[in-house]
Amino acid sequence: MALQLTRPLCFFDLETTGVNITNDRIVEMAVLKLLPDGSEQEKLWLVNPEMPIPAEAAAVHGITDQKVADAPTFKELAPEISAFISQSDLAGFNSDRFDIPLLAEEMLRADCDFDMKKLKTVDVQTVFHKMEQRTLTAALKFYCQEELTDAHSAMADTRATFKVLQAQIERYEELEPSVDFLNTFTARRKSADLAGFIVFDKEGKECFSFGKHKGKTVEQVLEEEQGYFGWLMKADFPRYTKKVLTQIRLRKFNKGA
C-alpha cells in the first residue's frame, strides 16, 4: 500500500559534528522529497560547519574538515534548503528527537524562520520501536531483507528510512498510509518546543518540564519571577525553545494589555 499524500513529504537525514542539539552543526544533509503525484526529488548538501569536526564524528560518517573546507556554510544554504522543504511535512529516523531540533537550531542561527506549527512529522524510528524495537540497519534487514552497506551516509540512510516506512505500511494493517495518521502514531510526549523543555498539561497549557519550576505553567512563572525569562534567554537552551518562550511571553503581554 503506497503512502497517501495530500502535500509533499520530505524524508531527510543529517550528518553532524556531534549529538548536542544546541552546539553541534550539520556537515551533510540529504532530502528525498515525495510529491502527491508519486514523483520524487533528491537534494544533497555538503556543509561547512564553521567548527572542527571531531575525530569521533568523522569516524562515523567519513566527513572530515578537509572535505568541507570549500563547502558553503549552512547560513549560505539556508534559503535553498528552506525553499526545498517549505510547504512539506518531514519524516526521518529518530528525527523528532534529533534531526528536526538540530535543523531548527541551524535555521534560526541562520536567521531563517522555522515554525513547527506549520508542518506534521513522521518518525520512522518510533514506528519501528513500537513494533519491533531495533535500529535502522536491523530495520532494513527485517522489513526489506536488505543490508545497509553504506550506513551513516546521509542519502543511504535517507533512502533506507523511506524503504522501511513503505515496508512497515505493507506489513502492519493497523498503519494507515497517511501523514496525518503516521504523525499521530509516531508522536512522543506532547511538547511546545522541539527539545521537550516546555510541555503541555492536561488543559493544554505550556508548562516547564525541568528545574525548580517543573510542572508550573510558563505564564505563571513569567509573572511570579520576571527575571527567570532573562536567565533562560542567556542560558544554554536551544534557540527554538527560546523562540517558543518569547512567543508565550509576548502572548501573555498582549493578553494583559
SEDO-334075 format. One record per residue (C-alpha): x, y, z. Coordinates in steps of 0.5 Angstrom, whole numbers. Example, Ala and Ser with C-alpha at 12.3 -4.5 7.8 and 13.67 -1.06 7.14 Angstrom:
+-------+-------+-------+
:    xx :    yy :    zz :
+-------+-------+-------+
:    25 :    -9 :    16 :
:    27 :    -2 :    14 :
+-------+-------+-------+
//
This chain:
+-------+-------+-------+
:    xx :    yy :    zz :
+-------+-------+-------+
:     0 :     0 :     0 :
:     3 :     7 :    -2 :
:     3 :    13 :     2 :
:    -3 :    17 :     1 :
:     0 :    24 :     1 :
:    -4 :    31 :     0 :
:     2 :    35 :     0 :
:    10 :    34 :     0 :
:    13 :    29 :     5 :
:    21 :    30 :     6 :
:    25 :    25 :     8 :
:    31 :    27 :    11 :
:    38 :    26 :    15 :
:    43 :    30 :    18 :
:    51 :    28 :    19 :
:    53 :    33 :    24 :
:    59 :    35 :    29 :
:    56 :    31 :    35 :
:    50 :    30 :    38 :
:    49 :    36 :    42 :
:    43 :    40 :    39 :
:    45 :    47 :    42 :
:    52 :    47 :    40 :
:    53 :    42 :    34 :
:    53 :    43 :    27 :
:    51 :    40 :    20 :
:    56 :    37 :    16 :
:    51 :    34 :    11 :
:    44 :    34 :     9 :
:    40 :    29 :     5 :
:    33 :    30 :     3 :
:    28 :    26 :    -1 :
:    22 :    29 :    -3 :
:    16 :    25 :    -5 :
:    10 :    29 :    -8 :
:     3 :    27 :    -8 :
:     3 :    25 :   -15 :
:     8 :    20 :   -14 :
:    14 :    23 :   -16 :
:    21 :    24 :   -12 :
:    26 :    30 :   -12 :
:    33 :    29 :    -8 :
:    38 :    34 :    -6 :
:    44 :    33 :    -2 :
:    48 :    39 :     1 :
:    55 :    38 :     4 :
:    56 :    44 :     9 :
:    62 :    47 :    12 :
:    60 :    47 :    20 :
:    65 :    53 :    21 :
:    68 :    49 :    27 :
:    73 :    43 :    27 :
:    69 :    36 :    26 :
:    71 :    32 :    32 :
:    75 :    25 :    30 :
:    70 :    21 :    33 :
:    64 :    24 :    29 :
:    69 :    24 :    23 :
:    70 :    16 :    24 :
:    62 :    15 :    24 :
:    60 :    19 :    17 :
:    67 :    20 :    14 :
:    67 :    27 :    13 :
:    73 :    31 :    15 :
:    75 :    38 :    16 :
:    79 :    38 :     9 :
:    72 :    35 :     6 :
:    68 :    41 :     8 :
:    73 :    46 :     7 :
:    71 :    49 :     1 :
:    63 :    48 :     2 :
:    58 :    53 :     3 :
:    56 :    55 :    11 :
:    49 :    53 :    13 :
:    47 :    60 :    13 :
:    49 :    61 :     6 :
:    45 :    54 :     4 :
:    39 :    56 :     9 :
:    35 :    60 :     3 :
:    36 :    54 :    -1 :
:    34 :    49 :     4 :
:    28 :    53 :     7 :
:    25 :    53 :     0 :
:    26 :    46 :    -2 :
:    23 :    43 :     4 :
:    17 :    49 :     5 :
:    10 :    47 :     5 :
:    12 :    40 :     6 :
:    12 :    35 :    12 :
:    18 :    32 :    15 :
:    20 :    25 :    16 :
:    26 :    21 :    19 :
:    29 :    16 :    23 :
:    30 :    19 :    30 :
:    28 :    26 :    27 :
:    23 :    28 :    32 :
:    29 :    28 :    38 :
:    35 :    30 :    34 :
:    35 :    32 :    27 :
:    29 :    36 :    27 :
:    31 :    40 :    33 :
:    38 :    41 :    30 :
:    35 :    43 :    24 :
:    31 :    48 :    27 :
:    37 :    51 :    31 :
:    41 :    52 :    25 :
:    35 :    55 :    21 :
:    35 :    60 :    27 :
:    42 :    61 :    27 :
:    42 :    63 :    20 :
:    36 :    68 :    21 :
:    31 :    63 :    17 :
:    25 :    62 :    21 :
:    23 :    55 :    22 :
:    16 :    54 :    25 :
:    14 :    47 :    27 :
:     7 :    49 :    28 :
:     6 :    49 :    20 :
:     8 :    42 :    19 :
:     7 :    35 :    21 :
:    13 :    30 :    23 :
:    13 :    22 :    22 :
:    19 :    19 :    26 :
:    20 :    12 :    23 :
:    24 :    10 :    29 :
:    18 :    11 :    33 :
:    14 :     6 :    29 :
:    20 :     1 :    29 :
:    21 :     2 :    36 :
:    13 :     1 :    38 :
:    13 :    -5 :    33 :
:    20 :    -9 :    33 :
:    25 :    -5 :    38 :
:    31 :    -5 :    33 :
:    36 :     0 :    30 :
:    36 :     3 :    22 :
:    41 :    -3 :    20 :
:    36 :    -8 :    23 :
:    30 :    -5 :    21 :
:    32 :    -5 :    13 :
:    34 :   -12 :    14 :
:    28 :   -14 :    18 :
:    23 :   -11 :    14 :
:    26 :   -11 :     7 :
:    31 :   -16 :     7 :
:    37 :   -12 :     5 :
:    44 :   -10 :     8 :
:    45 :    -3 :    10 :
:    52 :    -3 :     7 :
:    53 :     5 :     7 :
:    51 :     7 :    14 :
:    52 :    14 :    16 :
:    52 :    16 :     9 :
:    46 :    21 :     9 :
:    43 :    19 :     3 :
:    44 :    12 :     4 :
:    41 :    13 :    11 :
:    35 :    17 :     8 :
:    33 :    12 :     2 :
:    34 :     6 :     8 :
:    29 :    10 :    12 :
:    24 :    11 :     6 :
:    24 :     4 :     4 :
:    23 :     2 :    12 :
:    17 :     6 :    12 :
:    14 :     3 :     6 :
:    15 :    -4 :     8 :
:    12 :    -2 :    15 :
:     6 :     0 :    12 :
:     5 :    -6 :     8 :
:     7 :   -11 :    14 :
:     2 :    -7 :    19 :
:    -5 :    -7 :    17 :
:    -7 :    -2 :    23 :
:    -2 :     3 :    20 :
:    -6 :     8 :    15 :
:    -1 :    11 :    10 :
:    -3 :    18 :    11 :
:     2 :    23 :    14 :
:    -4 :    25 :    19 :
:    -4 :    18 :    22 :
:     3 :    17 :    22 :
:     4 :    24 :    25 :
:     0 :    22 :    31 :
:     2 :    15 :    31 :
:    10 :    17 :    32 :
:     8 :    23 :    37 :
:    12 :    22 :    43 :
:    11 :    27 :    49 :
:     7 :    33 :    47 :
:    11 :    39 :    48 :
:    11 :    46 :    45 :
:    18 :    46 :    43 :
:    22 :    41 :    40 :
:    27 :    39 :    46 :
:    22 :    38 :    51 :
:    23 :    43 :    56 :
:    16 :    46 :    55 :
:    11 :    41 :    55 :
:     3 :    42 :    55 :
:    -1 :    40 :    61 :
:    -8 :    36 :    61 :
:   -11 :    43 :    60 :
:    -7 :    45 :    54 :
:    -2 :    50 :    58 :
:     5 :    51 :    57 :
:     9 :    48 :    63 :
:    16 :    47 :    65 :
:    19 :    40 :    65 :
:    25 :    41 :    68 :
:    28 :    45 :    74 :
:    25 :    49 :    80 :
:    19 :    51 :    76 :
:    18 :    44 :    74 :
:    10 :    43 :    73 :
:     9 :    50 :    73 :
:     6 :    54 :    67 :
:    10 :    58 :    64 :
:     6 :    64 :    64 :
:     5 :    63 :    72 :
:    13 :    63 :    72 :
:    14 :    69 :    68 :
:     9 :    73 :    72 :
:    12 :    71 :    79 :
:    19 :    71 :    77 :
:    20 :    76 :    72 :
:    28 :    75 :    72 :
:    27 :    68 :    70 :
:    26 :    70 :    63 :
:    32 :    73 :    62 :
:    36 :    68 :    65 :
:    33 :    63 :    60 :
:    35 :    67 :    55 :
:    42 :    67 :    57 :
:    43 :    60 :    59 :
:    45 :    54 :    54 :
:    38 :    53 :    52 :
:    36 :    51 :    44 :
:    34 :    57 :    40 :
:    28 :    54 :    38 :
:    26 :    53 :    46 :
:    28 :    61 :    47 :
:    23 :    63 :    41 :
:    17 :    59 :    44 :
:    19 :    62 :    51 :
:    19 :    69 :    47 :
:    12 :    68 :    44 :
:     9 :    66 :    50 :
:    12 :    72 :    54 :
:     9 :    76 :    48 :
:     2 :    73 :    48 :
:     2 :    74 :    56 :
:     4 :    81 :    55 :
:    -1 :    83 :    49 :
:    -7 :    79 :    53 :
:    -5 :    83 :    59 :
:    -5 :    90 :    55 :
+-------+-------+-------+
//
